[in-house]
Amino acid sequence: MNYDFKKVFLRYVLLLSLLIGILYVGIITIFSWQVNKEIQESSMAELKEVRSILATGRPIGQEQYYMEVEKGQIITNHTPLSASLLKQQVLDQQPGFVIKNGKDRYHVEGEEGLYILNDITDYEETKLLLFRLLLILLVMTAVLILGAAYYIAIKPIKTYEKMLQQHKEFIQNASHELKTPIAAISLGTDYIIALDQSKLSPKSLESLKKIKREIKYMQRIIHQSLNLESDYENKEQIKLAPVLDEVIEQQLTLNDGVIIRQYKDDIVTKLSADQLKQMLTILLDNAIKHNDDVIVTVAARQHHHLLQIEVSDNGRGISPQHIDHIFDRYARGDTQAEGSGIGLALLKEQVTQLQGEIKVISELNKKTSFILEFPE
């Protein structure tokens, strides 16, 4: 399965973090804007009220802070702050800013020589409390993001594992049901071969022996299907040529066509004979089935620690729009030809399991080549 859990997990973490980050920044921005708007409106109302009180001569409340300025000098200071601090922080600034005196905060508004200092300490404490709460929530959210990203990223793996288990069980069940009829065919073939061989023509006897070989091959495949966790990699090197010869002879027996052999007898491999036979059978079946009067070439070589097996034909080729999908399960470029569309998908899976690569080169109405490469 081509699924990078780490990459998917990090992608979901970043995506969820971005969404949560936007949400938190939005909350802070809106809250700060709303608070600042209320401070501005409150300060302007306070300025208007103090101006009205001064105009009528009524007494100023103790919590109403203001100062009067004339020609750059403070002539009235009705605030808890010193004149020097006010001169330093107010007169040299523009109205509409905040000055600090310890933990106290004052928003300054002024016009025409009159300045208002609106105590906004409670506003600032409320903002600080919100920011602290948001920081705690942010940490909790980060934990939830990691958990959510892990769940989302691991879910396809769990689904795939469940499907794979069901697939294995289906293969095992089907293979188990095939054991008995194939064993019966094998026994019947043994019985015929055991008869007086003088009654059988050499060609008939050879055909029976081929059938017997194919039955044994099918029994090995069934045994592998019933033991899917086993390692069937061949530990000893085998000669490649006899395996290729056997598959080619089988194809020539079943189908009309010409198959040219281009490989030497001394090529060896650690791939098992059954693995080679499965892969080559799929390629030869496709080359012959999808073409008329085709000439197929089977070549093998060892090059730079690689075993290369190439099956090419001079048939109709594969169109560019189909070549990227030929390894998709049930994909069929030629809907008129027989087949289920799973052969090349199985081939791709097997080559991948053997840590190999498969390449396809095709030209319409000229040729098609499948090249299998395995590390040696």
PERA-V288588 format. One record per pair of residues at least 24 apart in sequence whose C-alpha atoms are under 7 Angstrom apart, sorted by sequence separation. I is the first residue (numbers start at 1). J is the second residue. D is the distance in whole Angstrom. If there is no record, write none. Layout:
((I;J;D) (I;J;D))
This chain:
((241;265;5) (291;315;5) (291;316;7) (186;212;7) (287;313;6) (239;266;7) (240;267;6) (239;267;6) (240;268;5) (283;311;7) (186;215;6) (239;268;4) (240;269;6) (238;268;5) (239;269;7) (243;273;6) (247;277;6) (237;268;6) (238;269;6) (237;269;5) (238;270;6) (237;270;5) (236;270;6) (243;277;7) (247;281;6) (235;270;6) (234;270;5) (257;293;6) (258;294;7) (259;295;6) (260;296;6) (261;297;6) (262;298;6) (263;299;5) (234;271;6) (257;294;6) (258;295;5) (259;296;5) (260;297;5) (261;298;5) (262;299;4) (263;300;5) (233;271;6) (234;272;5) (257;295;6) (258;296;6) (259;297;6) (260;298;6) (261;299;6) (262;300;7) (263;301;7) (233;272;6) (70;113;6) (69;113;5) (318;362;6) (68;113;6) (69;114;6) (317;362;6) (318;363;7) (319;364;6) (68;114;5) (317;363;5) (318;364;6) (67;114;6) (68;115;6) (175;222;5) (290;337;6) (317;364;4) (67;115;5) (289;337;7) (316;364;6) (317;365;5) (66;115;5) (67;116;7) (316;365;4) (317;366;6) (66;116;5) (175;225;7) (315;365;6) (316;366;6) (317;367;5) (65;116;6) (66;117;6) (175;226;7) (315;366;6) (316;367;7) (317;368;5) (65;117;5) (314;366;5) (315;367;6) (65;118;7) (172;225;6) (314;367;4) (171;225;6) (172;226;5) (313;367;5) (314;368;7) (312;367;7) (313;368;6) (312;368;5) (313;369;7) (312;369;4) (311;369;6) (312;370;6) (310;369;7) (311;370;5) (310;370;6) (311;371;7) (282;343;6) (310;371;4) (309;371;6) (310;372;6) (308;371;7) (309;372;5) (308;372;6) (309;373;7) (44;109;7) (308;373;5) (43;109;6) (307;373;6) (308;374;7) (306;373;6) (307;374;5) (279;347;6) (306;374;6) (307;375;6) (47;116;6) (306;375;5) (307;376;6) (305;375;6) (306;376;5) (305;376;5) (43;118;6) (17;145;7) (16;145;6) (13;145;6) (13;146;6) (13;149;6) (12;149;5) (9;149;6) (9;150;6) (9;153;5) (8;153;6) (5;153;6))
